[in-house]
């Protein structure tokens, strides 16, 4: 005979000691908040919290590239002559490397191990990674050593079995309900769920965000050397894009288009030479023409 659902729920019910809440659940969350604040202050102290201001040449390098993109996207708002003058000027300047921060290094790749800017970028990245990895490693070791196998809370909503491996890490019980959360899983939930609290305490731009840590780790794996962008190649590519860009002035023949839009004129197609001629259909215009003809006849008489 099948066992009733109520008895199944009673057989899977767990009664947690209130001491677990006071000495395990709340301390893990408080420690993670304090460690996040400490990480943010350490990152600011070592110079990684606020970005270093770029120099004048670096700003000019970036703005010059943006100028070409803006001309391609919004060049139809200016006349043909103005567009082609700007297009030729920027294309030739990009090819010559007039806007490069270091024109002498345009034709050969810069080794980040010998470039001072590249070395500084690598050192800043290593500082941020150490400030991220060391505290998280210590907290995870502390939880695994003291609170391994603890079941802390039960979620108030049902979940599928796909969440079991995520919510019950460190607890090898295949028959336990999915809604129970282990101590190690509680650590990961706090790592990605305390973002709003850190924003409230430290502001928007803080170094205690766990999502930012994961993004930094993915970027570190994608580009381990931290090599900066090659603006010479970007300028050459933008020069080719400008040369391929066509221009259609948006105010070309604007008078006839406005008259057509407001119903003063309508286009008529001539079948003989396949050209479009503008025909006046306004009664007001016809009256004006009639009056002018009558005045001319009276003057001749």
N, C-alpha and C positions, 0 to 999 in steps of 0.2 A: 504494500500500500504506500502511496506517495506521501511524503512527509508534508504537513501543512506549511504554508509560507510563514506564518507567525513563528512556528517552532524553528524554522531555518534562520530567521532573523535573530531569534533569541540565542541560537547556538553560535552565531557569528558576532554577537554583541560583546564588546570589551568595555570594562570599567576601569578608567584611568585614575591613578592616584593624583589628587590635587597637588602633591609635591612635585610632580612632573611639570605641571604648568608653572609653578613658582621657581623651580630650580633648573629647568631645562628649556622650556619653550620661551619664556620671557628673556632669560639671560642671553640666549643665542641672538635674539633680535636686537637687544640693547647693545651687545658687543659688536654686532655688525654695523649698527648705526654709528657707534663711537669710532670704529676702525675706518669707516667711510669719511667721517669728519677729519680724522687724523691724516688719512691719505690726501685729502684735498689740501690741507695746510702744508703737508710736506711737498706736494707738487708745486704749490705756489712758492715755497721757500727755495726750491732748487731751480726755479725759473721756468717751469713748464706749464704753469697755470695760465699766464697771459702770454700770448704770442709776441714774438719779437717784431718790432716795426721794420718793414722793409725799407731799403734805401731809395733815393730818388730815381736812380737808373732802373732799379727793379720795378718800380711803379710805372715808369715810362714804358718799359718793355711790355708790361701787361696791358696798359691802356692802349698802346699802339695796336696790339692784336685785337682788342675789343673794337677799335675804330674801324678796322676792315670788316669785321662781322656786322657792325651796325650799318655800314655803307651797303653791304649786300642785302640786308634785310629791309632797309627803309630808304634805299636809293631812289625808289620810284616817286618820292615826294619832291624831288628837285628836278630841274630841267636837264635836258640831254647833255648840253655843254658842260654844266657844272658836275654832272655825274662822271663823265669821261675824264675830265681834268683830275678829279679826286681819285678815280680808279687808276689812271696812269701813274699818278704821283705815288700812291701807296704801293702799287705793285712793284715799281722800280726801287722804292725805299726798302721793301721787304727783301728783294733779291740782293741788294747791296749790303744789307745788315745794318742800316743806319740806326735802328732802334735797339740793337742788342746791348746788353749790359757789358759784355766783354766781346767786342768784335774780333779780337785776335784768336779767340778759341772757337770760332764759328765752324771751321772746317775739320776739326778733330774732336773726338769725344773726350770729355773731361773725366778723369779718374776720380771717383769720390774719396779715395784713400789719400790723394794728394791735394785735393781742393779743400781749402779751409772752410768754405761754406758747407760742403758735403760732410766734412768731419764733424762740424758743429751740429748739423742736422742728425747725424747718426748718434752723437752723444746725447742729444735731447731725447731721441727715441728710446735709447737704452735706459735713461733715467726714468722715463715714464713707465716703461715695461717693468723695471725693478720695483717701482712704487706700486705697481698693480699686482705683480706675481707674488712677492714676498708676503704681504699681509693675507692674501687669500689662501696661500699654502699653509700658513700658520693656523688660520681659523679652521681649515678643513682637517688638519692633523689634530687639532684640539677636539673637534667634534667626534672624529673617528676614535680617538683614544678614550674619551670620558663618556660619550653618549652613544656608542655604537649599539645598534639594535633597539633603540628606544622608539616607541610609537607615541607621538605627541598629540595630534589632533585628528578629528574626523571632519571632513568637508560636509557641509549641509546640503549638497546636491549630488545626484548620481552621476557616475562616469562610466565610460566603457573600459574594457580590459586593456586597451592600448595605453592608458595612462598608468598602469600598474608599475611598469618598470621605472617610470619617472617619479612617481610619488612614494614608492616603497624601496628606495635604494638602501642597501645594508640590512634588509629584513627579508630573509629567504623563506617566505610562507606563501605557497601558491594558493591556499584556500582562503586567505584573508580578503576582506572586502576592499575594493579599489579605493574607496573614499578615505581610508586611513593613511596618514602621512607620517613617514619616518623622520628621524632627526636630520639625516643627511639631505633628504629631499626638502626639509624645511629650510636648510641652509641655502639651497639653490633657489627656492621660492623667494627668500629674502634678498638674495643677490640681484634678482631681476625685478623684484616688486617694491623695493624701497626708493625707486626713482623719484616719486612725488614727494616723499619726505625729505630727501636730499635737496630737491629743488626748493622746498619751503624753507629749509634751514640755511642752505648755502647759495641759493640763487640758481639761475638757469645754467650758466657756464661754470660747472663744477667738475672736479676730477673723481668724484665718488660714484659715478654711474656705472653699473655693471654692463649695460648694453654698449656703452662707449668702450669698455675694456674688450668686449668681444669683437667690436669693429676694429679696434687697434691691433688685436692679434691677427685678424684676417688680413689687414693691410700689411702687417709685418711679414706674414707668410707669402703674400703676393709680390712684394718688393723688399727683400731683406736688406739690400744695400742702401735703400733710401735715396736713390739717385734722383736729382731734381729734373724738371722738364727741360727738354732741348728746344729752346725757343727758335733756334735757327731753322729747324725742320718745320716747326709750326708756322713760321713766317713764310717759308717756301710753299707750304700747302695752302696757306691763305692767299698768297699771290696767284696760284693757279686757280683757286676758286673765284677770285676777282676777275681774272681774265675770261673765265667761262660765264660770268654773270651777264645777262642781257638786261636792257633797260627799257621800260615803257612808262613814260611820264603820265601820272594819273590825272593831271590837269590838261592833257591834250584834248582839244576840241570840246572844252568844258562848256562853252556857250551853247552849242547845239544840243549837248546832252541835257543841260538844264531846261532848255525850252521843250525838249521831248518829255522830260520827267514831269513838268507841270502842265502838259497838254497844250502848249502853244504851237508846237510843230509835231509832225509825224513823219517818219521815214518812208519813202516810196522807192521801190526797186525798179530800175530801168532794165528791161530785158535785152535791149540792143547791145549795150556795152557792159552789162553786169555791174553797174555802179549805183550807189545809193545817193539819191538827191533829197533835199529837204523841201517839203511843201508846206506852205502857210495855210492853216485851216482856221485860224482864229477870226471870228466875225469882227472883233475890234480892229484888227489889222486891215481887214478888207474895207471897213468904213473909212479908216485913215487914208488908204490909197485912193478911194473914190473921191474924197474931199480934195486931195492934192491934185488929182486930174482935173476936177472942175475949176479949181483956181487957175490952173495953167491955161485952160480954154478961155476963161474970162480975160486973162491978161493979153492973150493974143488978139482978142476982139478989140 
